[in-house]
Amino acid sequence: MRAIDKAARPNITIAVIIKPNGDRSQATTIGSISVIMFFIYYTPIKLHNQYNYVNKNIRSSSQFTPDKKEKAVITLSNGFSFEFVTGSGSLKYGLGWAHERLLIRLGLINPRLFANVMKTPTIPPRKGNYVWWHPWTCIRPIFEGGKLVGIVNSVGLTNPGPDWVAEHVGPKLDSKKVPVIASVHGEETAGIRIANRIFNDIDVVAVELNAWCPNTGNQISDSDTVIRQAEAVKEESAHPVLVKLSPVHDFLYIVPRLVGIAEAIDINSVPWPIVFPNRKSPLQGFFGCGMPGAVSGKKAQPHTWACAREIKRMGLIPVICPSMWSLEDVVQMLDSEKFPAVSFASRHIPFAWLPTRYVRQYQALHWKVAE
């Protein structure tokens, strides 16, 4: 086995004390923790070797521009600035899913590095397709050549509604510690107005209109409806407004009409039939939910990046470049193509610490060259 630099290993020490009369459940719990920690310790080693390769090649590239003074970021009207975003629901309501909280406590995930878009609540609440004890019915990996290249999901906006979020999550939010962006979606403009009033009373840095979800079965694809809903969000919200569009939208028509309403544009995932027109979705097969779902990650990049480039070329509203999958992607979009911000969504599955790792590596590249 090739020797690995000790710096590759997370500097973590865990002590477990077992009572002499510990029962079987205790032993099982400790065994589970041991397995989890094995992957936490050793999976990043391979990524560290990848980083050394990328670091060497990127830093020697003429496209790499480390001067932070020339770099653009997105600054909202309330003064909040950001360069990195977690996609809607990646960290649940901004504070992490249950399986992510241990990684947050260990420092392997750092929500403070990102503007964290919360999982979208709706009026009324939606049952959707997600069930925590068998998520594979609506979330599946996409492999090509033995490599993970994306995720297909048909969660369908499973959520308890904005009232529940405001009551149970709102008191825990502190935008000075972890910046969170609220998210709203609805077929009816009246429901979106109500959700916005609810979110006016919690500590978030912005509100994002999720204008189109490919997994609800009743997509908002009409351009004028998107614009009307964005106007409603702007009228009711005490926070800056972002709008999440999809490559299937007529964004060349919509974006000019969002000037003065939206302070940034985010981009959603891509319906499975668009990415794979001649291939059946795994969600329509064994143990699937029956819907084709939407694709995110590397396989979505040809579609989401084309959309982002067109919106950026218009020069009207800052756009967040989506579908970050590697450190190379981050460097390309921030340094070479000069996007003001990038977002990580499905890269959190199943390696939830990778976005934090890539951001730290990207920042380290700039700091090292700046020295």
Number of C-alpha atoms within 10 A of each C-alpha: 3 4 5 12 10 9 9 16 15 15 9 10 6 6 5 8 6 11 8 6 7 9 10 9 9 13 12 11 10 15 12 12 12 14 10 11 15 11 12 19 14 13 13 19 19 11 15 18 14 13 20 12 11 16 18 11 12 18 16 10 10 8 13 18 18 18 12 12 6 10 15 17 18 20 15 18 12 10 10 15 15 18 20 24 26 28 27 25 20 24 24 18 23 28 22 20 14 10 9 20 15 13 17 17 10 15 14 20 22 19 22 16 19 23 25 30 28 26 22 25 25 23 21 14 15 15 13 15 22 20 13 7 7 10 15 18 23 26 22 20 18 19 12 9 6 7 9 14 17 23 24 26 31 28 24 19 22 19 20 16 17 26 19 13 21 19 12 11 15 19 12 13 19 14 16 12 10 19 25 28 27 32 29 26 22 24 17 12 18 13 16 23 21 18 27 26 15 18 25 17 13 19 20 26 25 25 26 28 27 26 28 25 27 25 20 18 9 11 13 20 17 13 16 13 16 24 19 14 24 24 20 18 29 21 13 17 21 17 22 22 27 28 27 21 24 23 18 17 17 13 17 12 12 17 20 14 18 21 12 12 20 24 21 22 22 24 24 25 28 24 24 22 15 14 17 12 10 9 9 12 22 23 21 15 13 9 12 19 21 16 22 22 28 24 30 30 26 21 22 25 23 11 18 23 19 13 23 23 15 13 21 20 11 12 10 16 21 23 27 26 31 30 30 25 24 21 21 16 19 25 22 16 20 21 20 14 12 16 23 21 24 25 26 26 25 28 26 20 16 10 14 21 20 21 30 22 20 21 20 14 18 19 13 13 18 16 13 10 12 11 5
